[in-house]
Amino acid sequence: HLHPDLSRIKMASKVATRQAGGVWRMLQKWYYNHAAFNQIGLMADDTLRETDDVKEALKRLPEDMYNARVFRIKRALDLDMKKQILPKEQWTQFDEDVHYLQPYLDEVLKEKKEKQEWESRY
Protein backbone atom coordinates (compact mmCIF):
# COMPACT_ATOMS: atom_id res chain seq x y z
CA HIS A 1 0.00 0.00 0.00
CA LEU A 2 1.57 3.34 -1.13
CA HIS A 3 1.21 6.57 0.79
CA PRO A 4 1.66 9.86 -1.03
CA ASP A 5 4.77 11.73 -0.06
CA LEU A 6 3.32 15.05 1.14
CA SER A 7 6.61 16.94 0.93
CA ARG A 8 6.90 16.01 -2.77
CA ILE A 9 3.35 17.16 -3.39
CA LYS A 10 4.01 20.45 -1.61
CA MET A 11 7.24 20.96 -3.56
CA ALA A 12 5.50 20.20 -6.86
CA SER A 13 2.75 22.63 -5.92
CA LYS A 14 5.28 25.39 -5.20
CA VAL A 15 7.04 24.77 -8.52
CA ALA A 16 3.74 24.86 -10.40
CA THR A 17 2.77 28.10 -8.67
CA ARG A 18 6.13 29.69 -9.55
CA GLN A 19 5.80 28.54 -13.15
CA ALA A 20 2.26 29.92 -13.38
CA GLY A 21 3.53 33.20 -11.93
CA GLY A 22 6.32 33.21 -14.51
CA VAL A 23 3.85 32.65 -17.33
CA TRP A 24 1.62 35.42 -15.98
CA ARG A 25 4.61 37.79 -15.82
CA MET A 26 5.57 36.89 -19.40
CA LEU A 27 2.02 37.68 -20.55
CA GLN A 28 2.11 40.99 -18.68
CA LYS A 29 5.40 41.94 -20.35
CA TRP A 30 4.10 40.88 -23.78
CA TYR A 31 0.95 42.96 -23.35
CA TYR A 32 2.92 45.92 -22.00
CA ASN A 33 5.25 45.94 -25.00
CA HIS A 34 2.36 45.64 -27.45
CA ALA A 35 0.26 48.39 -25.85
CA ALA A 36 2.70 50.85 -27.50
CA PHE A 37 2.49 53.65 -24.92
CA ASN A 38 5.95 52.68 -23.69
CA GLN A 39 7.32 53.18 -27.22
CA ILE A 40 6.58 56.89 -26.92
CA GLY A 41 8.04 57.13 -23.42
CA LEU A 42 4.86 57.02 -21.36
CA MET A 43 4.34 55.12 -18.12
CA ALA A 44 1.11 53.23 -17.43
CA ASP A 45 -0.15 55.89 -14.99
CA ASP A 46 0.36 58.55 -17.68
CA THR A 47 -2.42 56.86 -19.66
CA LEU A 48 -5.11 56.93 -16.96
CA ARG A 49 -8.30 58.71 -17.97
CA GLU A 50 -8.43 61.96 -16.04
CA THR A 51 -11.48 61.50 -13.87
CA ASP A 52 -12.12 63.89 -10.97
CA ASP A 53 -10.34 61.43 -8.66
CA VAL A 54 -7.29 61.23 -10.94
CA LYS A 55 -7.22 65.03 -11.26
CA GLU A 56 -7.21 65.35 -7.47
CA ALA A 57 -4.41 62.76 -7.18
CA LEU A 58 -2.41 64.72 -9.78
CA LYS A 59 -2.70 67.84 -7.64
CA ARG A 60 -1.06 65.95 -4.78
CA LEU A 61 1.99 64.79 -6.74
CA PRO A 62 5.31 66.30 -5.72
CA GLU A 63 6.36 68.98 -8.22
CA ASP A 64 9.22 66.96 -9.72
CA MET A 65 6.95 63.95 -10.37
CA TYR A 66 4.27 66.18 -11.87
CA ASN A 67 6.82 67.90 -14.14
CA ALA A 68 8.25 64.55 -15.28
CA ARG A 69 4.71 63.41 -16.16
CA VAL A 70 4.03 66.61 -18.13
CA PHE A 71 7.32 66.17 -20.01
CA ARG A 72 6.51 62.53 -20.91
CA ILE A 73 3.03 63.45 -22.12
CA LYS A 74 4.23 66.43 -24.21
CA ARG A 75 6.99 64.32 -25.77
CA ALA A 76 4.50 61.52 -26.51
CA LEU A 77 2.06 63.95 -28.15
CA ASP A 78 4.87 65.37 -30.28
CA LEU A 79 6.02 61.89 -31.34
CA ASP A 80 2.44 60.83 -32.08
CA MET A 81 1.84 63.92 -34.20
CA LYS A 82 5.00 63.12 -36.18
CA LYS A 83 4.02 59.41 -36.40
CA GLN A 84 7.29 58.45 -34.72
CA ILE A 85 8.41 56.36 -31.78
CA LEU A 86 11.46 56.64 -29.55
CA PRO A 87 14.58 54.57 -30.22
CA LYS A 88 14.10 51.18 -28.55
CA GLU A 89 16.69 51.90 -25.85
CA GLN A 90 14.54 54.88 -24.71
CA TRP A 91 11.29 52.92 -24.42
CA THR A 92 9.83 52.71 -20.94
CA GLN A 93 10.68 49.22 -19.70
CA PHE A 94 8.11 47.00 -18.00
CA ASP A 95 10.31 46.54 -14.92
CA GLU A 96 10.95 50.30 -14.64
CA ASP A 97 7.33 51.41 -14.98
CA VAL A 98 6.30 52.50 -11.50
CA HIS A 99 2.67 53.21 -10.67
CA TYR A 100 3.66 56.60 -9.26
CA LEU A 101 0.11 57.96 -9.11
CA GLN A 102 -1.49 54.98 -7.38
CA PRO A 103 -0.62 55.91 -3.76
CA TYR A 104 -2.12 59.37 -4.27
CA LEU A 105 -5.17 57.95 -6.03
CA ASP A 106 -5.66 55.41 -3.23
CA GLU A 107 -5.54 58.28 -0.74
CA VAL A 108 -8.14 60.27 -2.70
CA LEU A 109 -10.47 57.26 -2.97
CA LYS A 110 -10.09 56.50 0.75
CA GLU A 111 -10.95 60.08 1.67
CA LYS A 112 -13.91 60.04 -0.72
CA LYS A 113 -15.21 56.83 0.86
CA GLU A 114 -14.76 58.22 4.38
CA LYS A 115 -16.63 61.39 3.39
CA GLN A 116 -19.50 59.36 1.91
CA GLU A 117 -19.70 57.22 5.06
CA TRP A 118 -19.66 60.32 7.26
CA GLU A 119 -22.40 62.01 5.22
CA SER A 120 -24.57 58.88 5.21
CA ARG A 121 -24.47 58.75 9.04
CA TYR A 122 -25.37 62.37 9.66
CORKA-V40076 format. One record per helix or strand of 3 or more residues. SS is the DSSP state (~ for helix, > for strand). FROM is the first residue (numbers start at 1). TO is the last residue. If there is no record, write none. Layout:
ss & from & to
SS & FROM & TO
SS & FROM & TO
This chain:
ss & from & to
~ & 6 & 35
~ & 37 & 40
~ & 44 & 47
~ & 52 & 59
~ & 63 & 81
~ & 88 & 90
~ & 94 & 96
~ & 102 & 121
